[in-house]
Amino acid sequence: MPASELRPGHVVMESDDHPAVVVRIVQLYGGHAVRIYARYIWSATTEPDWELGTFRPDSRIPTAKKGQY
């Protein structure tokens, strides 16, 4: 899925064994980049989110298949 289409609640795959829920997305440089913050699906809600990375809006971010998590 393109980074520009991600929304909080989407599950992205940091790696095959590390699904993470998108919790926050910040638009940067007038929309020319997005910074994505996430939390592992097993993390407690009290644990801080972390920066998954900064991406161009058209960058493909691997997401979980529907119903996978």
C-alpha positions as CSV (number, residue, x, y, z in Angstrom):
1,M,0.0,0.0,0.0
2,P,1.4,3.5,-0.8
3,A,2.5,5.4,2.3
4,S,0.1,8.2,1.5
5,E,-2.9,5.8,1.8
6,L,-2.0,4.5,5.3
7,R,-4.2,5.5,8.2
8,P,-4.1,4.9,11.9
9,G,-5.3,1.4,12.6
10,H,-3.7,-0.2,9.5
11,V,-1.4,-3.1,10.3
12,V,2.0,-2.9,8.6
13,M,4.7,-5.5,8.5
14,E,8.0,-4.3,9.8
15,S,9.2,-7.8,9.0
16,D,7.6,-11.2,8.6
17,D,7.3,-11.7,12.3
18,H,6.7,-8.1,13.4
19,P,3.3,-6.7,12.6
20,A,2.7,-3.2,13.9
21,V,-0.3,-1.0,14.1
22,V,0.0,2.5,12.6
23,V,-0.9,5.0,15.4
24,R,0.1,8.3,13.9
25,I,1.1,9.8,10.5
26,V,2.8,13.1,10.1
27,Q,2.9,14.9,6.7
28,L,6.3,16.6,6.1
29,Y,7.7,19.0,3.6
30,G,4.3,20.1,2.2
31,G,3.2,16.5,1.7
32,H,6.4,15.4,-0.1
33,A,7.1,12.9,2.8
34,V,5.2,11.1,5.5
35,R,6.6,10.0,8.9
36,I,4.8,6.9,10.3
37,Y,4.6,6.0,13.9
38,A,3.6,2.5,15.0
39,R,3.2,0.1,17.9
40,Y,3.6,-3.7,17.8
41,I,0.3,-5.4,17.9
42,W,1.2,-7.1,21.2
43,S,2.3,-3.8,22.9
44,A,0.3,-2.4,25.8
45,T,-1.4,0.8,25.2
46,T,0.8,2.5,27.8
47,E,4.0,1.7,25.8
48,P,5.3,4.5,23.6
49,D,4.9,4.4,19.9
50,W,8.0,4.4,17.8
51,E,9.0,5.8,14.4
52,L,8.6,3.2,11.7
53,G,10.3,5.6,9.2
54,T,10.0,8.6,6.9
55,F,8.8,7.7,3.4
56,R,7.9,9.3,0.1
57,P,4.1,9.3,-0.4
58,D,4.4,6.8,-3.2
59,S,6.6,4.3,-1.3
60,R,5.1,0.9,-1.0
61,I,4.7,-0.2,2.6
62,P,4.0,-3.9,3.3
63,T,0.7,-4.3,5.0
64,A,-1.0,-7.4,6.6
65,K,-3.5,-9.2,4.5
66,K,-7.1,-8.6,5.4
67,G,-8.1,-10.7,8.4
68,Q,-4.5,-11.7,9.1
69,Y,-4.2,-9.8,12.4
